[in-house]
Amino acid sequence: MPINRSLAATSGAPLRSTVPHSKAPMTRIREHDLDHALATRAVHAGQVDDPLAGAVMTPIYQTSTYRQTAIGEHKGYEYARTQNPTREALERNIASLEGATYGFAFGSGLAATDTVLKLLKSGDHVVCGDNVYGGTHRLMERVYSAFGLKISFVDMRNTANIDRAITPTTRLVYCETPTNPMMFLADLSAIGDLTQARGLLFVVDNTFATPVFQRPLTHGANIVLHSTTKYLNGHSDMVGGILVTSRDDLAERIGFLQNAAGGVPGPMDCWLALRGTKTLPLRMRQHDANGRQLAAWLTEQRQVTKVYYPGLASHPQHDLAKRQMSGFGGMVSFDVGEVGLAHRIAKSTKIFALAESLGGVESLIGHPASMTHASVPPAMRQAMGLTDSLIRLSCGIEEAADLMADLDAAFHTRA
Ligand SMILES: *Cc1c(COP(=O)(O)O)cnc(C)c1O
């Protein structure tokens, strides 16, 4: 089937807006955005045909407003918080990759999470994974609890823990799998069945696995969330987030909130993310290959006491990983049993940069206890195995042999 990328709204006569003022527009994929395999959709889905010059790449519509031909008569674009063609291209592209109908981009991953929580009201109860991204934990505990949201943090490695936490006011189950930095998995199909039976919303943060390796909507999730800052952009040059869903009622509400609260990304950042997703399947193959090689190599090093990687046969949830993921990615955590050594390694690598964040083409090394997870209470960290001697790697797309040599040299630096 030929790829027809022209936007109805950018060709032909001006359209009268079909969107009443009280309702925000919802970016819906076009039928052909689901044509072809994932790698082809990554390049083509959602792209805008440039009506002016025929630019092959979606233009950056760096504008805050759009000319109207008469009052209320326009091409479907009124004001850039509400609609922007570059943002819509990104929203359609990622929705297509996740197999969703609607996409809504935000100025950060946390702005996307914030919007999910705004679907709820005071008194509602959320069951959330206890090893979720630190910022997610902070947003729930320190912002939304003041607005009357009740949150239970549970270990989602065991679905029964979720079942036990559900109360008559529970509305939403918020899950991250694999988790950061412990690489714990949650059984998406089991949670999908549970939430459907109990009539609860099921939201999955798919930032680590990406749609290349895991598609939560196929397991019963209602909303998938990403920090596009990470693998989707993949080049560490922007911050952003996205929500995708196939449910009309949720899309309508999220679209309303996106416009009403206004946490939208700028067109330049949307364009950077859109450039990133074109190579997502290609990059993920290399992240995965490097992750597997480094995880295996780490298990053989005498300084290493434990390796956390779902692709290892020794990972306690390896069978589940194989069932619900088609690859394991580039995130690898390992313990060296001694705080001093962990600090020496983290500051001695040359290729691995000591930095927060993950998912870029360049390899990063981090010390979760003092960096990404410093805000998690020490007792809670210890309980999940997040020790002060734990190191987290975001394996980039460099040559694996160079990455191993870099770590090997760091392992042998003297105190
Ligand atoms: C980074 C991250 C977030 C938050 O995204 P920001 O873009 O930093 O706001 C949420 N979830 C996961 C898993 C992350 O890694």
The ligand as a Tripos MOL2 file, in Angstrom:
@<TRIPOS>MOLECULE
LIG
   15    15     1     0     0
SMALL
NO_CHARGES

@<TRIPOS>ATOM
      1 C1         13.4390    9.6200   33.0960 C.3       1 LIG1
      2 C2         12.2740    8.7910   33.4030 C.ar      1 LIG1
      3 C3         11.0310    9.3660   33.6930 C.ar      1 LIG1
      4 C4         10.8240   10.8610   33.7860 C.3       1 LIG1
      5 O1         11.0210   11.4760   32.5500 O.3       1 LIG1
      6 P1         11.5860   12.9820   32.3880 P.3       1 LIG1
      7 O2         11.6200   13.1200   30.9030 O.co2     1 LIG1
      8 O3         12.9440   13.0170   33.0240 O.co2     1 LIG1
      9 O4         10.6170   13.8780   33.0560 O.co2     1 LIG1
     10 C5          9.9580    8.5180   33.9180 C.ar      1 LIG1
     11 N1         10.1080    7.1850   33.8890 N.ar      1 LIG1
     12 C6         11.2930    6.5950   33.6270 C.ar      1 LIG1
     13 C7         11.3950    5.1120   33.6170 C.3       1 LIG1
     14 C8         12.4190    7.3740   33.3870 C.ar      1 LIG1
     15 O5         13.5980    6.7920   33.1480 O.3       1 LIG1
@<TRIPOS>BOND
     1     1     2 1
     2     2     3 ar
     3     2    14 ar
     4     3     4 1
     5     3    10 ar
     6     4     5 1
     7     5     6 1
     8     6     7 2
     9     6     8 1
    10     6     9 1
    11    10    11 ar
    12    11    12 ar
    13    12    13 1
    14    12    14 ar
    15    14    15 1
@<TRIPOS>SUBSTRUCTURE
     1 LIG1         1 GROUP 0 **** ****
